Amino acid sequence: IETVFTDDKSKPGIRFSSIHRAKGLEAHRVFILQPPDSGPREDKMQAWELEQESNLRYVSITRAIETLVFVS
């Protein structure tokens, strides 16, 4: 596992992270394991929570340089 996954930018490997942790990072290929529209129930959220979810959605889809894949 340690040879496949990495947190070190200088080493080749797969970076597995939350959206919060990926903030500010980019990669040629990004795979999102939970598509943005399958998150928490928006009808149960307050306005500020909806805004935060929207911000996270934006961050998640803008990490990819070339290819973005939603895995469901």
HTML snippet that shows the backbone in 3Dmol.js (N, CA, C, O; Angstrom):
<script src="https://3Dmol.org/build/3Dmol-min.js"></script>
<div id="view" style="width:600px;height:400px;position:relative"></div>
<script>
const pdb = `
ATOM      1  N   ILE A   1       0.836  -1.193   0.000  1.00  0.00           N
ATOM      2  CA  ILE A   1       0.000   0.000   0.000  1.00  0.00           C
ATOM      3  C   ILE A   1       0.875   1.248   0.000  1.00  0.00           C
ATOM      4  O   ILE A   1       0.582   2.206  -0.716  1.00  0.00           O
ATOM      5  N   GLU A   2       1.933   1.250   0.784  1.00  0.00           N
ATOM      6  CA  GLU A   2       2.787   2.429   0.877  1.00  0.00           C
ATOM      7  C   GLU A   2       3.502   2.736  -0.431  1.00  0.00           C
ATOM      8  O   GLU A   2       3.884   3.884  -0.662  1.00  0.00           O
ATOM      9  N   THR A   3       3.695   1.736  -1.295  1.00  0.00           N
ATOM     10  CA  THR A   3       4.355   1.986  -2.575  1.00  0.00           C
ATOM     11  C   THR A   3       3.379   2.512  -3.629  1.00  0.00           C
ATOM     12  O   THR A   3       3.804   3.079  -4.636  1.00  0.00           O
ATOM     13  N   VAL A   4       2.085   2.330  -3.410  1.00  0.00           N
ATOM     14  CA  VAL A   4       1.070   2.791  -4.365  1.00  0.00           C
ATOM     15  C   VAL A   4       0.542   4.169  -3.992  1.00  0.00           C
ATOM     16  O   VAL A   4       0.410   5.035  -4.856  1.00  0.00           O
ATOM     17  N   PHE A   5       0.238   4.381  -2.707  1.00  0.00           N
ATOM     18  CA  PHE A   5      -0.326   5.643  -2.245  1.00  0.00           C
ATOM     19  C   PHE A   5       0.749   6.504  -1.611  1.00  0.00           C
ATOM     20  O   PHE A   5       1.672   5.991  -0.978  1.00  0.00           O
ATOM     21  N   THR A   6       0.630   7.826  -1.781  1.00  0.00           N
ATOM     22  CA  THR A   6       1.617   8.743  -1.216  1.00  0.00           C
ATOM     23  C   THR A   6       0.977  10.075  -0.839  1.00  0.00           C
ATOM     24  O   THR A   6      -0.041  10.472  -1.407  1.00  0.00           O
ATOM     25  N   ASP A   7       1.583  10.749   0.117  1.00  0.00           N
ATOM     26  CA  ASP A   7       1.221  12.125   0.459  1.00  0.00           C
ATOM     27  C   ASP A   7       2.345  13.069   0.062  1.00  0.00           C
ATOM     28  O   ASP A   7       2.216  14.287   0.185  1.00  0.00           O
ATOM     29  N   ASP A   8       3.438  12.507  -0.408  1.00  0.00           N
ATOM     30  CA  ASP A   8       4.626  13.269  -0.779  1.00  0.00           C
ATOM     31  C   ASP A   8       4.538  13.686  -2.247  1.00  0.00           C
ATOM     32  O   ASP A   8       4.509  12.838  -3.138  1.00  0.00           O
ATOM     33  N   LYS A   9       4.495  15.000  -2.493  1.00  0.00           N
ATOM     34  CA  LYS A   9       4.368  15.509  -3.864  1.00  0.00           C
ATOM     35  C   LYS A   9       5.562  15.149  -4.744  1.00  0.00           C
ATOM     36  O   LYS A   9       5.431  15.084  -5.966  1.00  0.00           O
ATOM     37  N   SER A  10       6.725  14.915  -4.134  1.00  0.00           N
ATOM     38  CA  SER A  10       7.925  14.641  -4.928  1.00  0.00           C
ATOM     39  C   SER A  10       8.040  13.176  -5.337  1.00  0.00           C
ATOM     40  O   SER A  10       8.915  12.827  -6.130  1.00  0.00           O
ATOM     41  N   LYS A  11       7.172  12.312  -4.810  1.00  0.00           N
ATOM     42  CA  LYS A  11       7.222  10.886  -5.164  1.00  0.00           C
ATOM     43  C   LYS A  11       6.022  10.512  -6.030  1.00  0.00           C
ATOM     44  O   LYS A  11       4.921  11.018  -5.817  1.00  0.00           O
ATOM     45  N   PRO A  12       6.230   9.632  -7.003  1.00  0.00           N
ATOM     46  CA  PRO A  12       5.091   9.190  -7.809  1.00  0.00           C
ATOM     47  C   PRO A  12       4.176   8.299  -6.968  1.00  0.00           C
ATOM     48  O   PRO A  12       4.633   7.566  -6.092  1.00  0.00           O
ATOM     49  N   GLY A  13       2.890   8.377  -7.250  1.00  0.00           N
ATOM     50  CA  GLY A  13       1.933   7.542  -6.532  1.00  0.00           C
ATOM     51  C   GLY A  13       0.552   8.154  -6.564  1.00  0.00           C
ATOM     52  O   GLY A  13       0.347   9.224  -7.137  1.00  0.00           O
ATOM     53  N   ILE A  14      -0.374   7.487  -5.960  1.00  0.00           N
ATOM     54  CA  ILE A  14      -1.766   7.928  -5.913  1.00  0.00           C
ATOM     55  C   ILE A  14      -1.998   8.657  -4.602  1.00  0.00           C
ATOM     56  O   ILE A  14      -1.656   8.155  -3.531  1.00  0.00           O
ATOM     57  N   ARG A  15      -2.580   9.840  -4.692  1.00  0.00           N
ATOM     58  CA  ARG A  15      -2.913  10.604  -3.498  1.00  0.00           C
ATOM     59  C   ARG A  15      -4.396  10.393  -3.211  1.00  0.00           C
ATOM     60  O   ARG A  15      -5.242  10.711  -4.047  1.00  0.00           O
ATOM     61  N   PHE A  16      -4.707   9.871  -2.057  1.00  0.00           N
ATOM     62  CA  PHE A  16      -6.078   9.598  -1.638  1.00  0.00           C
ATOM     63  C   PHE A  16      -6.392  10.585  -0.526  1.00  0.00           C
ATOM     64  O   PHE A  16      -5.771  10.539   0.536  1.00  0.00           O
ATOM     65  N   SER A  17      -7.365  11.490  -0.758  1.00  0.00           N
ATOM     66  CA  SER A  17      -7.616  12.521   0.253  1.00  0.00           C
ATOM     67  C   SER A  17      -9.063  12.975   0.236  1.00  0.00           C
ATOM     68  O   SER A  17      -9.835  12.658  -0.669  1.00  0.00           O
ATOM     69  N   SER A  18      -9.400  13.723   1.264  1.00  0.00           N
ATOM     70  CA  SER A  18     -10.701  14.375   1.314  1.00  0.00           C
ATOM     71  C   SER A  18     -10.647  15.624   0.438  1.00  0.00           C
ATOM     72  O   SER A  18      -9.569  16.043   0.017  1.00  0.00           O
ATOM     73  N   ILE A  19     -11.790  16.208   0.169  1.00  0.00           N
ATOM     74  CA  ILE A  19     -11.818  17.450  -0.608  1.00  0.00           C
ATOM     75  C   ILE A  19     -11.097  18.553   0.158  1.00  0.00           C
ATOM     76  O   ILE A  19     -10.359  19.341  -0.434  1.00  0.00           O
ATOM     77  N   HIS A  20     -11.306  18.614   1.476  1.00  0.00           N
ATOM     78  CA  HIS A  20     -10.644  19.636   2.295  1.00  0.00           C
ATOM     79  C   HIS A  20      -9.126  19.540   2.166  1.00  0.00           C
ATOM     80  O   HIS A  20      -8.445  20.559   2.048  1.00  0.00           O
ATOM     81  N   ARG A  21      -8.606  18.342   2.186  1.00  0.00           N
ATOM     82  CA  ARG A  21      -7.157  18.150   2.120  1.00  0.00           C
ATOM     83  C   ARG A  21      -6.608  18.447   0.724  1.00  0.00           C
ATOM     84  O   ARG A  21      -5.439  18.805   0.581  1.00  0.00           O
ATOM     85  N   ALA A  22      -7.440  18.301  -0.295  1.00  0.00           N
ATOM     86  CA  ALA A  22      -6.998  18.540  -1.673  1.00  0.00           C
ATOM     87  C   ALA A  22      -7.058  20.012  -2.061  1.00  0.00           C
ATOM     88  O   ALA A  22      -6.624  20.382  -3.152  1.00  0.00           O
ATOM     89  N   LYS A  23      -7.583  20.843  -1.194  1.00  0.00           N
ATOM     90  CA  LYS A  23      -7.684  22.275  -1.477  1.00  0.00           C
ATOM     91  C   LYS A  23      -6.306  22.835  -1.807  1.00  0.00           C
ATOM     92  O   LYS A  23      -5.351  22.633  -1.057  1.00  0.00           O
ATOM     93  N   GLY A  24      -6.207  23.530  -2.920  1.00  0.00           N
ATOM     94  CA  GLY A  24      -4.938  24.114  -3.331  1.00  0.00           C
ATOM     95  C   GLY A  24      -4.068  23.185  -4.155  1.00  0.00           C
ATOM     96  O   GLY A  24      -3.050  23.619  -4.693  1.00  0.00           O
ATOM     97  N   LEU A  25      -4.441  21.918  -4.269  1.00  0.00           N
ATOM     98  CA  LEU A  25      -3.666  20.965  -5.047  1.00  0.00           C
ATOM     99  C   LEU A  25      -4.311  20.751  -6.412  1.00  0.00           C
ATOM    100  O   LEU A  25      -5.500  21.013  -6.592  1.00  0.00           O
ATOM    101  N   GLU A  26      -3.529  20.279  -7.363  1.00  0.00           N
ATOM    102  CA  GLU A  26      -4.031  19.912  -8.681  1.00  0.00           C
ATOM    103  C   GLU A  26      -3.375  18.606  -9.098  1.00  0.00           C
ATOM    104  O   GLU A  26      -2.303  18.249  -8.611  1.00  0.00           O
ATOM    105  N   ALA A  27      -4.035  17.902 -10.007  1.00  0.00           N
ATOM    106  CA  ALA A  27      -3.473  16.669 -10.560  1.00  0.00           C
ATOM    107  C   ALA A  27      -3.976  16.525 -11.985  1.00  0.00           C
ATOM    108  O   ALA A  27      -5.025  17.066 -12.337  1.00  0.00           O
ATOM    109  N   HIS A  28      -3.230  15.797 -12.807  1.00  0.00           N
ATOM    110  CA  HIS A  28      -3.646  15.598 -14.192  1.00  0.00           C
ATOM    111  C   HIS A  28      -4.947  14.809 -14.267  1.00  0.00           C
ATOM    112  O   HIS A  28      -5.820  15.115 -15.079  1.00  0.00           O
ATOM    113  N   ARG A  29      -5.073  13.794 -13.419  1.00  0.00           N
ATOM    114  CA  ARG A  29      -6.297  12.981 -13.378  1.00  0.00           C
ATOM    115  C   ARG A  29      -6.843  12.977 -11.962  1.00  0.00           C
ATOM    116  O   ARG A  29      -6.115  12.695 -11.010  1.00  0.00           O
ATOM    117  N   VAL A  30      -8.125  13.292 -11.823  1.00  0.00           N
ATOM    118  CA  VAL A  30      -8.779  13.289 -10.515  1.00  0.00           C
ATOM    119  C   VAL A  30      -9.995  12.380 -10.592  1.00  0.00           C
ATOM    120  O   VAL A  30     -10.800  12.475 -11.518  1.00  0.00           O
ATOM    121  N   PHE A  31     -10.119  11.502  -9.612  1.00  0.00           N
ATOM    122  CA  PHE A  31     -11.261  10.611  -9.496  1.00  0.00           C
ATOM    123  C   PHE A  31     -12.017  11.000  -8.234  1.00  0.00           C
ATOM    124  O   PHE A  31     -11.451  10.982  -7.141  1.00  0.00           O
ATOM    125  N   ILE A  32     -13.278  11.347  -8.376  1.00  0.00           N
ATOM    126  CA  ILE A  32     -14.110  11.690  -7.226  1.00  0.00           C
ATOM    127  C   ILE A  32     -14.964  10.469  -6.919  1.00  0.00           C
ATOM    128  O   ILE A  32     -15.786  10.049  -7.732  1.00  0.00           O
ATOM    129  N   LEU A  33     -14.754   9.901  -5.721  1.00  0.00           N
ATOM    130  CA  LEU A  33     -15.418   8.654  -5.371  1.00  0.00           C
ATOM    131  C   LEU A  33     -16.877   8.834  -4.978  1.00  0.00           C
ATOM    132  O   LEU A  33     -17.664   7.893  -5.088  1.00  0.00           O
ATOM    133  N   GLN A  34     -17.246  10.000  -4.531  1.00  0.00           N
ATOM    134  CA  GLN A  34     -18.648  10.266  -4.230  1.00  0.00           C
ATOM    135  C   GLN A  34     -19.058  11.485  -5.040  1.00  0.00           C
ATOM    136  O   GLN A  34     -18.673  12.605  -4.703  1.00  0.00           O
ATOM    137  N   PRO A  35     -19.829  11.290  -6.101  1.00  0.00           N
ATOM    138  CA  PRO A  35     -20.225  12.430  -6.928  1.00  0.00           C
ATOM    139  C   PRO A  35     -20.896  13.520  -6.090  1.00  0.00           C
ATOM    140  O   PRO A  35     -21.594  13.213  -5.124  1.00  0.00           O
ATOM    141  N   PRO A  36     -20.689  14.792  -6.453  1.00  0.00           N
ATOM    142  CA  PRO A  36     -21.214  15.904  -5.666  1.00  0.00           C
ATOM    143  C   PRO A  36     -22.716  15.852  -5.414  1.00  0.00           C
ATOM    144  O   PRO A  36     -23.170  16.347  -4.382  1.00  0.00           O
ATOM    145  N   ASP A  37     -23.493  15.278  -6.303  1.00  0.00           N
ATOM    146  CA  ASP A  37     -24.942  15.286  -6.106  1.00  0.00           C
ATOM    147  C   ASP A  37     -25.441  14.157  -5.206  1.00  0.00           C
ATOM    148  O   ASP A  37     -26.648  14.022  -5.007  1.00  0.00           O
ATOM    149  N   SER A  38     -24.538  13.346  -4.661  1.00  0.00           N
ATOM    150  CA  SER A  38     -24.973  12.254  -3.787  1.00  0.00           C
ATOM    151  C   SER A  38     -24.570  12.505  -2.337  1.00  0.00           C
ATOM    152  O   SER A  38     -24.482  11.566  -1.546  1.00  0.00           O
ATOM    153  N   GLY A  39     -24.331  13.739  -1.994  1.00  0.00           N
ATOM    154  CA  GLY A  39     -23.913  14.094  -0.641  1.00  0.00           C
ATOM    155  C   GLY A  39     -25.082  14.187   0.326  1.00  0.00           C
ATOM    156  O   GLY A  39     -26.096  13.511   0.150  1.00  0.00           O
ATOM    157  N   PRO A  40     -24.942  15.014   1.338  1.00  0.00           N
ATOM    158  CA  PRO A  40     -25.985  15.151   2.354  1.00  0.00           C
ATOM    159  C   PRO A  40     -27.298  15.650   1.765  1.00  0.00           C
ATOM    160  O   PRO A  40     -27.320  16.254   0.693  1.00  0.00           O
ATOM    161  N   ARG A  41     -28.377  15.394   2.466  1.00  0.00           N
ATOM    162  CA  ARG A  41     -29.701  15.845   1.998  1.00  0.00           C
ATOM    163  C   ARG A  41     -29.815  17.352   2.155  1.00  0.00           C
ATOM    164  O   ARG A  41     -29.824  17.875   3.269  1.00  0.00           O
ATOM    165  N   GLU A  42     -29.900  18.032   1.038  1.00  0.00           N
ATOM    166  CA  GLU A  42     -29.921  19.488   1.056  1.00  0.00           C
ATOM    167  C   GLU A  42     -31.198  20.062   1.647  1.00  0.00           C
ATOM    168  O   GLU A  42     -31.200  21.196   2.124  1.00  0.00           O
ATOM    169  N   ASP A  43     -32.293  19.292   1.624  1.00  0.00           N
ATOM    170  CA  ASP A  43     -33.535  19.803   2.199  1.00  0.00           C
ATOM    171  C   ASP A  43     -33.484  19.865   3.724  1.00  0.00           C
ATOM    172  O   ASP A  43     -34.368  20.454   4.346  1.00  0.00           O
ATOM    173  N   LYS A  44     -32.455  19.261   4.338  1.00  0.00           N
ATOM    174  CA  LYS A  44     -32.296  19.266   5.795  1.00  0.00           C
ATOM    175  C   LYS A  44     -31.214  20.244   6.251  1.00  0.00           C
ATOM    176  O   LYS A  44     -30.886  20.299   7.436  1.00  0.00           O
ATOM    177  N   MET A  45     -30.661  21.014   5.317  1.00  0.00           N
ATOM    178  CA  MET A  45     -29.529  21.882   5.633  1.00  0.00           C
ATOM    179  C   MET A  45     -29.946  23.339   5.745  1.00  0.00           C
ATOM    180  O   MET A  45     -30.915  23.786   5.133  1.00  0.00           O
ATOM    181  N   GLN A  46     -29.168  24.070   6.560  1.00  0.00           N
ATOM    182  CA  GLN A  46     -29.369  25.510   6.688  1.00  0.00           C
ATOM    183  C   GLN A  46     -28.652  26.207   5.533  1.00  0.00           C
ATOM    184  O   GLN A  46     -27.837  25.598   4.840  1.00  0.00           O
ATOM    185  N   ALA A  47     -28.964  27.491   5.334  1.00  0.00           N
ATOM    186  CA  ALA A  47     -28.410  28.237   4.199  1.00  0.00           C
ATOM    187  C   ALA A  47     -26.885  28.241   4.197  1.00  0.00           C
ATOM    188  O   ALA A  47     -26.274  28.069   3.143  1.00  0.00           O
ATOM    189  N   TRP A  48     -26.266  28.433   5.349  1.00  0.00           N
ATOM    190  CA  TRP A  48     -24.791  28.469   5.404  1.00  0.00           C
ATOM    191  C   TRP A  48     -24.201  27.104   5.083  1.00  0.00           C
ATOM    192  O   TRP A  48     -23.118  27.021   4.503  1.00  0.00           O
ATOM    193  N   GLU A  49     -24.900  26.028   5.454  1.00  0.00           N
ATOM    194  CA  GLU A  49     -24.420  24.687   5.139  1.00  0.00           C
ATOM    195  C   GLU A  49     -24.511  24.416   3.635  1.00  0.00           C
ATOM    196  O   GLU A  49     -23.633  23.775   3.058  1.00  0.00           O
ATOM    197  N   LEU A  50     -25.579  24.909   3.012  1.00  0.00           N
ATOM    198  CA  LEU A  50     -25.730  24.771   1.560  1.00  0.00           C
ATOM    199  C   LEU A  50     -24.596  25.490   0.835  1.00  0.00           C
ATOM    200  O   LEU A  50     -24.059  24.990  -0.154  1.00  0.00           O
ATOM    201  N   GLU A  51     -24.242  26.665   1.339  1.00  0.00           N
ATOM    202  CA  GLU A  51     -23.148  27.423   0.725  1.00  0.00           C
ATOM    203  C   GLU A  51     -21.825  26.672   0.864  1.00  0.00           C
ATOM    204  O   GLU A  51     -21.039  26.629  -0.082  1.00  0.00           O
ATOM    205  N   GLN A  52     -21.572  26.082   2.024  1.00  0.00           N
ATOM    206  CA  GLN A  52     -20.344  25.314   2.228  1.00  0.00           C
ATOM    207  C   GLN A  52     -20.286  24.086   1.321  1.00  0.00           C
ATOM    208  O   GLN A  52     -19.223  23.756   0.795  1.00  0.00           O
ATOM    209  N   GLU A  53     -21.416  23.412   1.134  1.00  0.00           N
ATOM    210  CA  GLU A  53     -21.469  22.262   0.221  1.00  0.00           C
ATOM    211  C   GLU A  53     -21.180  22.695  -1.204  1.00  0.00           C
ATOM    212  O   GLU A  53     -20.484  21.997  -1.941  1.00  0.00           O
ATOM    213  N   SER A  54     -21.711  23.844  -1.591  1.00  0.00           N
ATOM    214  CA  SER A  54     -21.460  24.380  -2.925  1.00  0.00           C
ATOM    215  C   SER A  54     -19.973  24.698  -3.104  1.00  0.00           C
ATOM    216  O   SER A  54     -19.399  24.429  -4.159  1.00  0.00           O
ATOM    217  N   ASN A  55     -19.362  25.265  -2.079  1.00  0.00           N
ATOM    218  CA  ASN A  55     -17.925  25.567  -2.128  1.00  0.00           C
ATOM    219  C   ASN A  55     -17.101  24.291  -2.265  1.00  0.00           C
ATOM    220  O   ASN A  55     -16.154  24.246  -3.050  1.00  0.00           O
ATOM    221  N   LEU A  56     -17.457  23.254  -1.507  1.00  0.00           N
ATOM    222  CA  LEU A  56     -16.744  21.979  -1.599  1.00  0.00           C
ATOM    223  C   LEU A  56     -16.914  21.345  -2.972  1.00  0.00           C
ATOM    224  O   LEU A  56     -15.970  20.776  -3.519  1.00  0.00           O
ATOM    225  N   ARG A  57     -18.100  21.442  -3.521  1.00  0.00           N
ATOM    226  CA  ARG A  57     -18.355  20.913  -4.867  1.00  0.00           C
ATOM    227  C   ARG A  57     -17.433  21.599  -5.877  1.00  0.00           C
ATOM    228  O   ARG A  57     -16.843  20.945  -6.737  1.00  0.00           O
ATOM    229  N   TYR A  58     -17.318  22.910  -5.762  1.00  0.00           N
ATOM    230  CA  TYR A  58     -16.444  23.676  -6.659  1.00  0.00           C
ATOM    231  C   TYR A  58     -14.992  23.227  -6.516  1.00  0.00           C
ATOM    232  O   TYR A  58     -14.312  22.979  -7.512  1.00  0.00           O
ATOM    233  N   VAL A  59     -14.523  23.125  -5.272  1.00  0.00           N
ATOM    234  CA  VAL A  59     -13.144  22.698  -5.028  1.00  0.00           C
ATOM    235  C   VAL A  59     -12.898  21.324  -5.642  1.00  0.00           C
ATOM    236  O   VAL A  59     -11.871  21.099  -6.282  1.00  0.00           O
ATOM    237  N   SER A  60     -13.846  20.403  -5.444  1.00  0.00           N
ATOM    238  CA  SER A  60     -13.641  19.038  -5.927  1.00  0.00           C
ATOM    239  C   SER A  60     -13.523  18.967  -7.449  1.00  0.00           C
ATOM    240  O   SER A  60     -12.693  18.218  -7.966  1.00  0.00           O
ATOM    241  N   ILE A  61     -14.328  19.723  -8.160  1.00  0.00           N
ATOM    242  CA  ILE A  61     -14.308  19.613  -9.620  1.00  0.00           C
ATOM    243  C   ILE A  61     -13.221  20.454 -10.280  1.00  0.00           C
ATOM    244  O   ILE A  61     -12.959  20.299 -11.473  1.00  0.00           O
ATOM    245  N   THR A  62     -12.591  21.337  -9.524  1.00  0.00           N
ATOM    246  CA  THR A  62     -11.541  22.175 -10.120  1.00  0.00           C
ATOM    247  C   THR A  62     -10.134  21.682  -9.793  1.00  0.00           C
ATOM    248  O   THR A  62      -9.173  22.406 -10.051  1.00  0.00           O
ATOM    249  N   ARG A  63      -9.976  20.498  -9.244  1.00  0.00           N
ATOM    250  CA  ARG A  63      -8.645  19.954  -8.937  1.00  0.00           C
ATOM    251  C   ARG A  63      -8.004  19.312 -10.161  1.00  0.00           C
ATOM    252  O   ARG A  63      -6.783  19.167 -10.211  1.00  0.00           O
ATOM    253  N   ALA A  64      -8.810  18.926 -11.148  1.00  0.00           N
ATOM    254  CA  ALA A  64      -8.295  18.193 -12.306  1.00  0.00           C
ATOM    255  C   ALA A  64      -7.709  19.151 -13.352  1.00  0.00           C
ATOM    256  O   ALA A  64      -8.322  20.164 -13.690  1.00  0.00           O
ATOM    257  N   ILE A  65      -6.525  18.821 -13.854  1.00  0.00           N
ATOM    258  CA  ILE A  65      -5.905  19.584 -14.930  1.00  0.00           C
ATOM    259  C   ILE A  65      -6.409  19.077 -16.293  1.00  0.00           C
ATOM    260  O   ILE A  65      -6.732  19.874 -17.174  1.00  0.00           O
ATOM    261  N   GLU A  66      -6.473  17.753 -16.458  1.00  0.00           N
ATOM    262  CA  GLU A  66      -6.869  17.172 -17.743  1.00  0.00           C
ATOM    263  C   GLU A  66      -8.134  16.334 -17.686  1.00  0.00           C
ATOM    264  O   GLU A  66      -9.010  16.480 -18.538  1.00  0.00           O
ATOM    265  N   THR A  67      -8.243  15.452 -16.690  1.00  0.00           N
ATOM    266  CA  THR A  67      -9.331  14.478 -16.668  1.00  0.00           C
ATOM    267  C   THR A  67     -10.002  14.449 -15.298  1.00  0.00           C
ATOM    268  O   THR A  67      -9.331  14.360 -14.270  1.00  0.00           O
ATOM    269  N   LEU A  68     -11.329  14.525 -15.295  1.00  0.00           N
ATOM    270  CA  LEU A  68     -12.124  14.428 -14.078  1.00  0.00           C
ATOM    271  C   LEU A  68     -13.079  13.256 -14.247  1.00  0.00           C
ATOM    272  O   LEU A  68     -13.824  13.192 -15.224  1.00  0.00           O
ATOM    273  N   VAL A  69     -13.057  12.322 -13.285  1.00  0.00           N
ATOM    274  CA  VAL A  69     -13.902  11.132 -13.361  1.00  0.00           C
ATOM    275  C   VAL A  69     -14.717  11.019 -12.086  1.00  0.00           C
ATOM    276  O   VAL A  69     -14.163  11.058 -10.987  1.00  0.00           O
ATOM    277  N   PHE A  70     -16.046  10.877 -12.227  1.00  0.00           N
ATOM    278  CA  PHE A  70     -16.923  10.614 -11.079  1.00  0.00           C
ATOM    279  C   PHE A  70     -17.131   9.117 -10.986  1.00  0.00           C
ATOM    280  O   PHE A  70     -17.584   8.487 -11.941  1.00  0.00           O
ATOM    281  N   VAL A  71     -16.803   8.548  -9.844  1.00  0.00           N
ATOM    282  CA  VAL A  71     -16.953   7.102  -9.627  1.00  0.00           C
ATOM    283  C   VAL A  71     -18.124   6.899  -8.679  1.00  0.00           C
ATOM    284  O   VAL A  71     -18.117   7.374  -7.544  1.00  0.00           O
ATOM    285  N   SER A  72     -19.135   6.182  -9.170  1.00  0.00           N
ATOM    286  CA  SER A  72     -20.309   5.955  -8.308  1.00  0.00           C
ATOM    287  C   SER A  72     -20.410   4.506  -7.909  1.00  0.00           C
ATOM    288  O   SER A  72     -21.333   4.128  -7.187  1.00  0.00           O
TER     289      SER A  72
END
`;
const viewer = $3Dmol.createViewer("view");
viewer.addModel(pdb, "pdb");
viewer.setStyle({}, {cartoon: {color: "spectrum"}});
viewer.zoomTo();
viewer.render();
</script>
